[in-house]
């Protein structure tokens, strides 16, 4: 059982942080960043070519993180692989002790940096969740038996709280929960109040799945404006944009202010018990995450780091 699953099942305030694989073949900088996050978060969530931009695979970095003693969350999108390739990657992940999977449909290649790539979309996020259950039942995507012990997964899915019409988003979340999602991770929110209508809709729909609220520390007013204009589901309040702009005009540090605003939101979500935890998307500033959590007063329970798969063997022992 992963630390994230254990934290959620025990009612702890769960914390995950997002990491992106490199656009290249050198994992060393990512592993160095991970060391800064050791003991500060429950799991490291590794993106799968986010925004359809080519990078090394989520599975590759997850494997390297697992072997270094971290608990990764494998992101799996249906954009680039058919169900056979997805199943093969999931079985490979299980062989390396990677059991937490965020199931996503994936952004279309047309919005990325390899626009001539052909999309697959054999399975969407719901289909990948259903595939997890098939594998856990000891069957492949064709219903044929797997050899050895069946893998065990802790599957999750994504949600967009700021969505119009909201009932459509809630209906899709219900499908994900029914397909086996055991945690939900949201697109970034910037105030507790903006999350409330979504949480009320989830409750009315009878969706009983722990929710991790997405948190993006803003670096500037320009960044906030860009996301409002170009990223679906993002709604940064004008008051925060104005505060960041005023901070810059006064010669201060908008990035430091953005970090403080994010920390204040994390603390409020935790104090009001609005969600089961947070997923922090620092977008290249992952080394700032420990400071954010310190400002928010969030400290996870220290546990022994997981034994890397290779050592255990020697002892016998996302878009929605």
C-alpha positions in Angstrom: 0.0 0.0 0.0 1.4 3.4 -1.0 1.9 6.3 1.5 -0.8 8.2 -0.3 -3.4 5.5 0.0 -2.5 4.9 3.6 -2.7 8.7 4.4 -6.1 9.0 2.7 -7.5 5.8 4.4 -6.3 7.0 7.8 -7.8 10.5 7.4 -4.5 12.3 7.2 -4.2 15.5 5.2 -2.5 14.1 2.1 0.1 16.1 0.0 1.3 15.3 -3.4 3.6 17.3 -5.7 3.8 17.3 -9.4 7.0 16.7 -11.4 7.7 16.6 -15.1 10.2 14.3 -16.8 12.9 16.1 -18.8 12.7 16.9 -22.4 15.8 14.8 -22.8 17.5 11.7 -21.5 19.0 12.9 -18.2 17.0 12.2 -15.1 19.6 13.5 -12.7 18.1 17.0 -12.2 14.7 15.6 -11.5 16.1 13.1 -9.0 18.0 16.0 -7.3 14.7 18.0 -7.0 13.0 14.9 -5.6 15.6 14.8 -2.8 14.4 18.3 -1.7 10.9 16.9 -1.4 11.8 13.8 0.5 9.7 13.5 3.6 7.7 16.7 2.7 5.0 15.0 0.5 3.4 11.6 0.4 3.9 11.0 -3.3 5.5 12.6 -6.4 3.0 12.8 -9.3 4.9 12.4 -12.6 3.2 13.9 -15.7 2.7 12.0 -18.9 3.7 14.5 -21.7 1.5 17.3 -20.2 -0.1 19.6 -22.7 0.9 17.0 -25.4 4.5 18.2 -25.3 7.2 15.5 -25.9 9.2 14.5 -22.8 10.7 11.4 -21.4 8.0 9.0 -20.2 6.2 9.1 -16.9 7.0 5.4 -16.4 10.7 6.0 -16.9 11.0 8.7 -14.3 8.6 6.9 -11.9 10.8 3.8 -12.1 13.9 5.9 -11.4 12.1 7.6 -8.4 10.9 4.2 -7.1 14.4 2.8 -7.2 15.7 5.9 -5.3 13.2 5.2 -2.5 10.4 7.6 -3.5 6.7 6.9 -3.9 5.7 8.0 -7.4 2.3 8.4 -9.0 2.2 7.2 -12.6 0.2 9.3 -14.9 -1.3 7.4 -17.8 -3.1 9.1 -20.7 -5.0 7.4 -23.6 -3.7 9.9 -26.1 -0.6 8.0 -27.3 -1.3 4.3 -26.6 -3.9 1.7 -27.3 -5.2 -0.6 -24.6 -2.5 -3.2 -25.2 0.3 -0.6 -24.8 -1.4 0.8 -21.7 -1.8 -2.6 -20.1 1.9 -3.4 -20.9 3.0 -0.2 -19.2 0.8 -0.9 -16.2 2.2 -4.4 -15.8 5.7 -3.0 -16.1 4.9 -0.4 -13.4 3.6 -3.1 -11.1 6.7 -5.1 -11.6 8.7 -2.2 -10.2 6.5 -1.6 -7.3 4.6 1.4 -8.7 1.0 1.0 -7.7 -0.6 4.4 -7.7 -1.9 5.6 -11.1 -3.6 8.8 -12.2 -5.8 7.9 -15.2 -6.2 10.7 -17.8 -7.6 11.1 -21.3 -4.8 13.5 -22.3 -4.5 16.7 -24.3 -4.8 16.4 -28.1 -1.4 16.4 -30.0 -2.7 19.4 -32.0 -2.0 21.6 -28.9 1.5 20.3 -28.3 4.9 20.5 -29.9 4.7 17.4 -32.2 1.5 18.4 -34.0 1.9 15.8 -36.8 1.6 13.0 -34.2 -1.5 10.9 -34.6 -3.7 10.6 -31.5 -4.9 7.2 -30.4 -7.6 7.6 -27.7 -8.4 3.9 -27.7 -9.4 4.4 -24.0 -10.3 7.6 -22.2 -9.7 8.1 -18.5 -12.8 6.0 -17.6 -11.6 3.2 -19.9 -8.1 3.2 -18.3 -9.7 2.9 -14.8 -11.7 -0.1 -16.1 -8.5 -1.6 -17.5 -6.9 -1.3 -14.0 -9.8 -3.4 -12.6 -9.4 -6.0 -15.4 -5.7 -6.4 -14.6 -6.4 -6.6 -10.9 -8.8 -9.4 -11.7 -5.9 -11.3 -13.3 -7.1 -10.7 -16.9 -5.6 -8.8 -19.8 -7.5 -6.4 -22.1 -8.7 -9.4 -24.2 -9.9 -11.3 -21.1 -6.9 -13.7 -21.2 -5.4 -14.8 -17.9 -2.2 -13.2 -16.6 0.6 -15.3 -15.2 1.6 -15.0 -11.5 0.0 -12.8 -8.9 -2.4 -10.2 -10.2 -1.2 -6.6 -9.7 -2.8 -4.2 -7.3 -3.4 -0.6 -8.1 -4.6 2.6 -6.4 -6.3 4.4 -9.3 -7.2 8.0 -9.4 -8.7 10.5 -11.8 -8.8 14.2 -12.5 -11.6 16.8 -12.0 -12.2 20.4 -13.0 -14.1 22.3 -10.2 -14.5 25.5 -12.2 -16.6 24.1 -15.1 -19.6 25.3 -17.1 -22.0 23.5 -17.0 -21.0 22.0 -13.6 -23.6 19.2 -13.7 -21.8 17.8 -16.8 -18.5 17.7 -14.9 -20.2 16.0 -11.9 -21.8 13.4 -14.2 -18.4 12.5 -15.7 -16.9 12.3 -12.2 -19.6 9.9 -11.2 -18.6 7.7 -14.2 -15.0 7.8 -13.0 -15.9 6.9 -9.5 -18.1 4.0 -10.7 -15.2 2.8 -12.9 -13.0 2.5 -9.8 -11.4 5.9 -9.1 -10.3 5.9 -5.5 -9.0 9.5 -5.3 -9.7 12.6 -7.4 -7.2 15.3 -8.2 -8.5 18.7 -9.3 -7.4 21.4 -11.7 -5.9 24.3 -9.8 -8.2 26.4 -7.6 -7.3 29.8 -6.1 -9.9 30.2 -3.4 -11.8 28.0 -1.1 -15.1 29.6 -2.2 -14.6 28.6 -5.8 -14.4 25.0 -4.7 -17.6 25.0 -2.7 -20.2 24.6 -5.6 -18.1 21.7 -6.9 -17.9 20.0 -3.5 -21.7 20.4 -3.0 -22.3 18.8 -6.4 -20.0 15.9 -5.6 -21.9 15.4 -2.4 -25.3 15.5 -4.0 -24.2 13.0 -6.6 -23.2 10.6 -3.8 -19.5 10.5 -5.0 -17.6 9.3 -1.9 -14.0 9.6 -3.2 -11.2 11.6 -1.4 -10.4 14.8 -3.3 -7.0 16.5 -3.5 -7.4 20.2 -4.4 -5.0 21.4 -7.1 -2.7 24.3 -6.0 -0.6 26.4 -8.3 1.6 29.0 -6.7 1.4 32.0 -8.9 4.7 33.7 -10.0 3.3 36.9 -11.6 0.3 38.8 -12.7 1.2 37.9 -16.3 1.2 34.2 -15.5 -2.2 34.5 -13.9 -3.7 36.4 -16.8 -2.2 33.9 -19.3 -3.7 30.9 -17.5 -7.1 32.6 -17.3 -7.1 33.2 -21.0 -5.6 29.9 -22.2 -6.0 27.1 -19.7 -9.5 25.6 -19.5 -10.9 25.4 -15.9 -8.6 28.1 -14.5 -10.1 31.1 -12.8 -7.6 33.3 -10.9 -9.5 36.0 -9.0 -8.9 39.6 -10.3 -8.0 40.6 -6.7 -5.0 38.2 -6.8 -3.9 39.4 -10.2 -4.1 43.0 -8.9 -2.1 42.1 -5.8 0.7 40.5 -7.8 0.9 43.5 -10.1 1.0 45.9 -7.2 3.8 43.8 -5.6 5.9 44.1 -8.8 5.2 47.8 -9.1 6.4 48.3 -5.5 9.7 46.5 -6.3 8.7 43.4 -4.3 8.6 39.7 -5.2 5.4 38.6 -6.9 6.6 35.0 -6.8 7.1 35.2 -3.0 3.6 36.7 -2.7 2.1 34.0 -4.9 3.7 31.4 -2.7 2.3 33.0 0.4 -1.2 33.1 -1.2 -1.0 29.4 -2.1 0.1 28.6 1.5 -2.8 30.5 2.9 -5.2 28.6 0.7 -3.7 25.2 1.7 -4.0 26.2 5.4 -7.6 27.2 4.9 -8.6 24.0 3.0 -7.0 22.0 5.8 -8.5 24.0 8.7 -12.0 23.9 7.2 -11.6 20.2 6.2 -12.9 21.0 2.7 -10.9 18.3 1.0 -8.7 15.3 1.8 -5.5 17.0 0.8 -3.8 19.0 -1.9 -1.9 18.4 -5.1 0.8 21.1 -5.6 1.7 22.0 -9.2 4.7 24.3 -8.8 5.5 24.3 -12.6 9.3 24.2 -12.5 9.6 25.6 -9.0 9.3 22.3 -7.2 12.1 23.2 -4.7 9.8 25.9 -3.3 7.2 23.3 -2.2 8.7 22.6 1.2 8.7 26.3 2.0 5.0 26.6 0.9 4.1 23.7 3.2 6.0 25.2 6.1 4.1 28.5 5.7 0.8 26.5 5.6 1.7 24.6 8.7 1.5 21.3 7.0 3.8 18.5 8.0 3.2 14.9 6.9 3.8 12.0 9.3 7.3 10.7 8.9 7.5 7.1 7.8 10.3 4.8 6.7 11.0 5.3 3.0 9.8 2.5 0.8 12.5 -0.1 -0.1 13.5 0.2 -3.7 12.3 -2.7 -5.8 15.8 -3.9 -6.7 16.8 -4.0 -3.0 13.6 -5.8 -2.0 14.3 -8.5 -4.6 17.8 -9.0 -3.5 16.5 -9.6 0.1 13.9 -12.1 -1.2 11.6 -10.0 0.0 -2.3 14.7 -16.5 -6.1 16.3 -19.2 -9.0 14.3 -17.7 
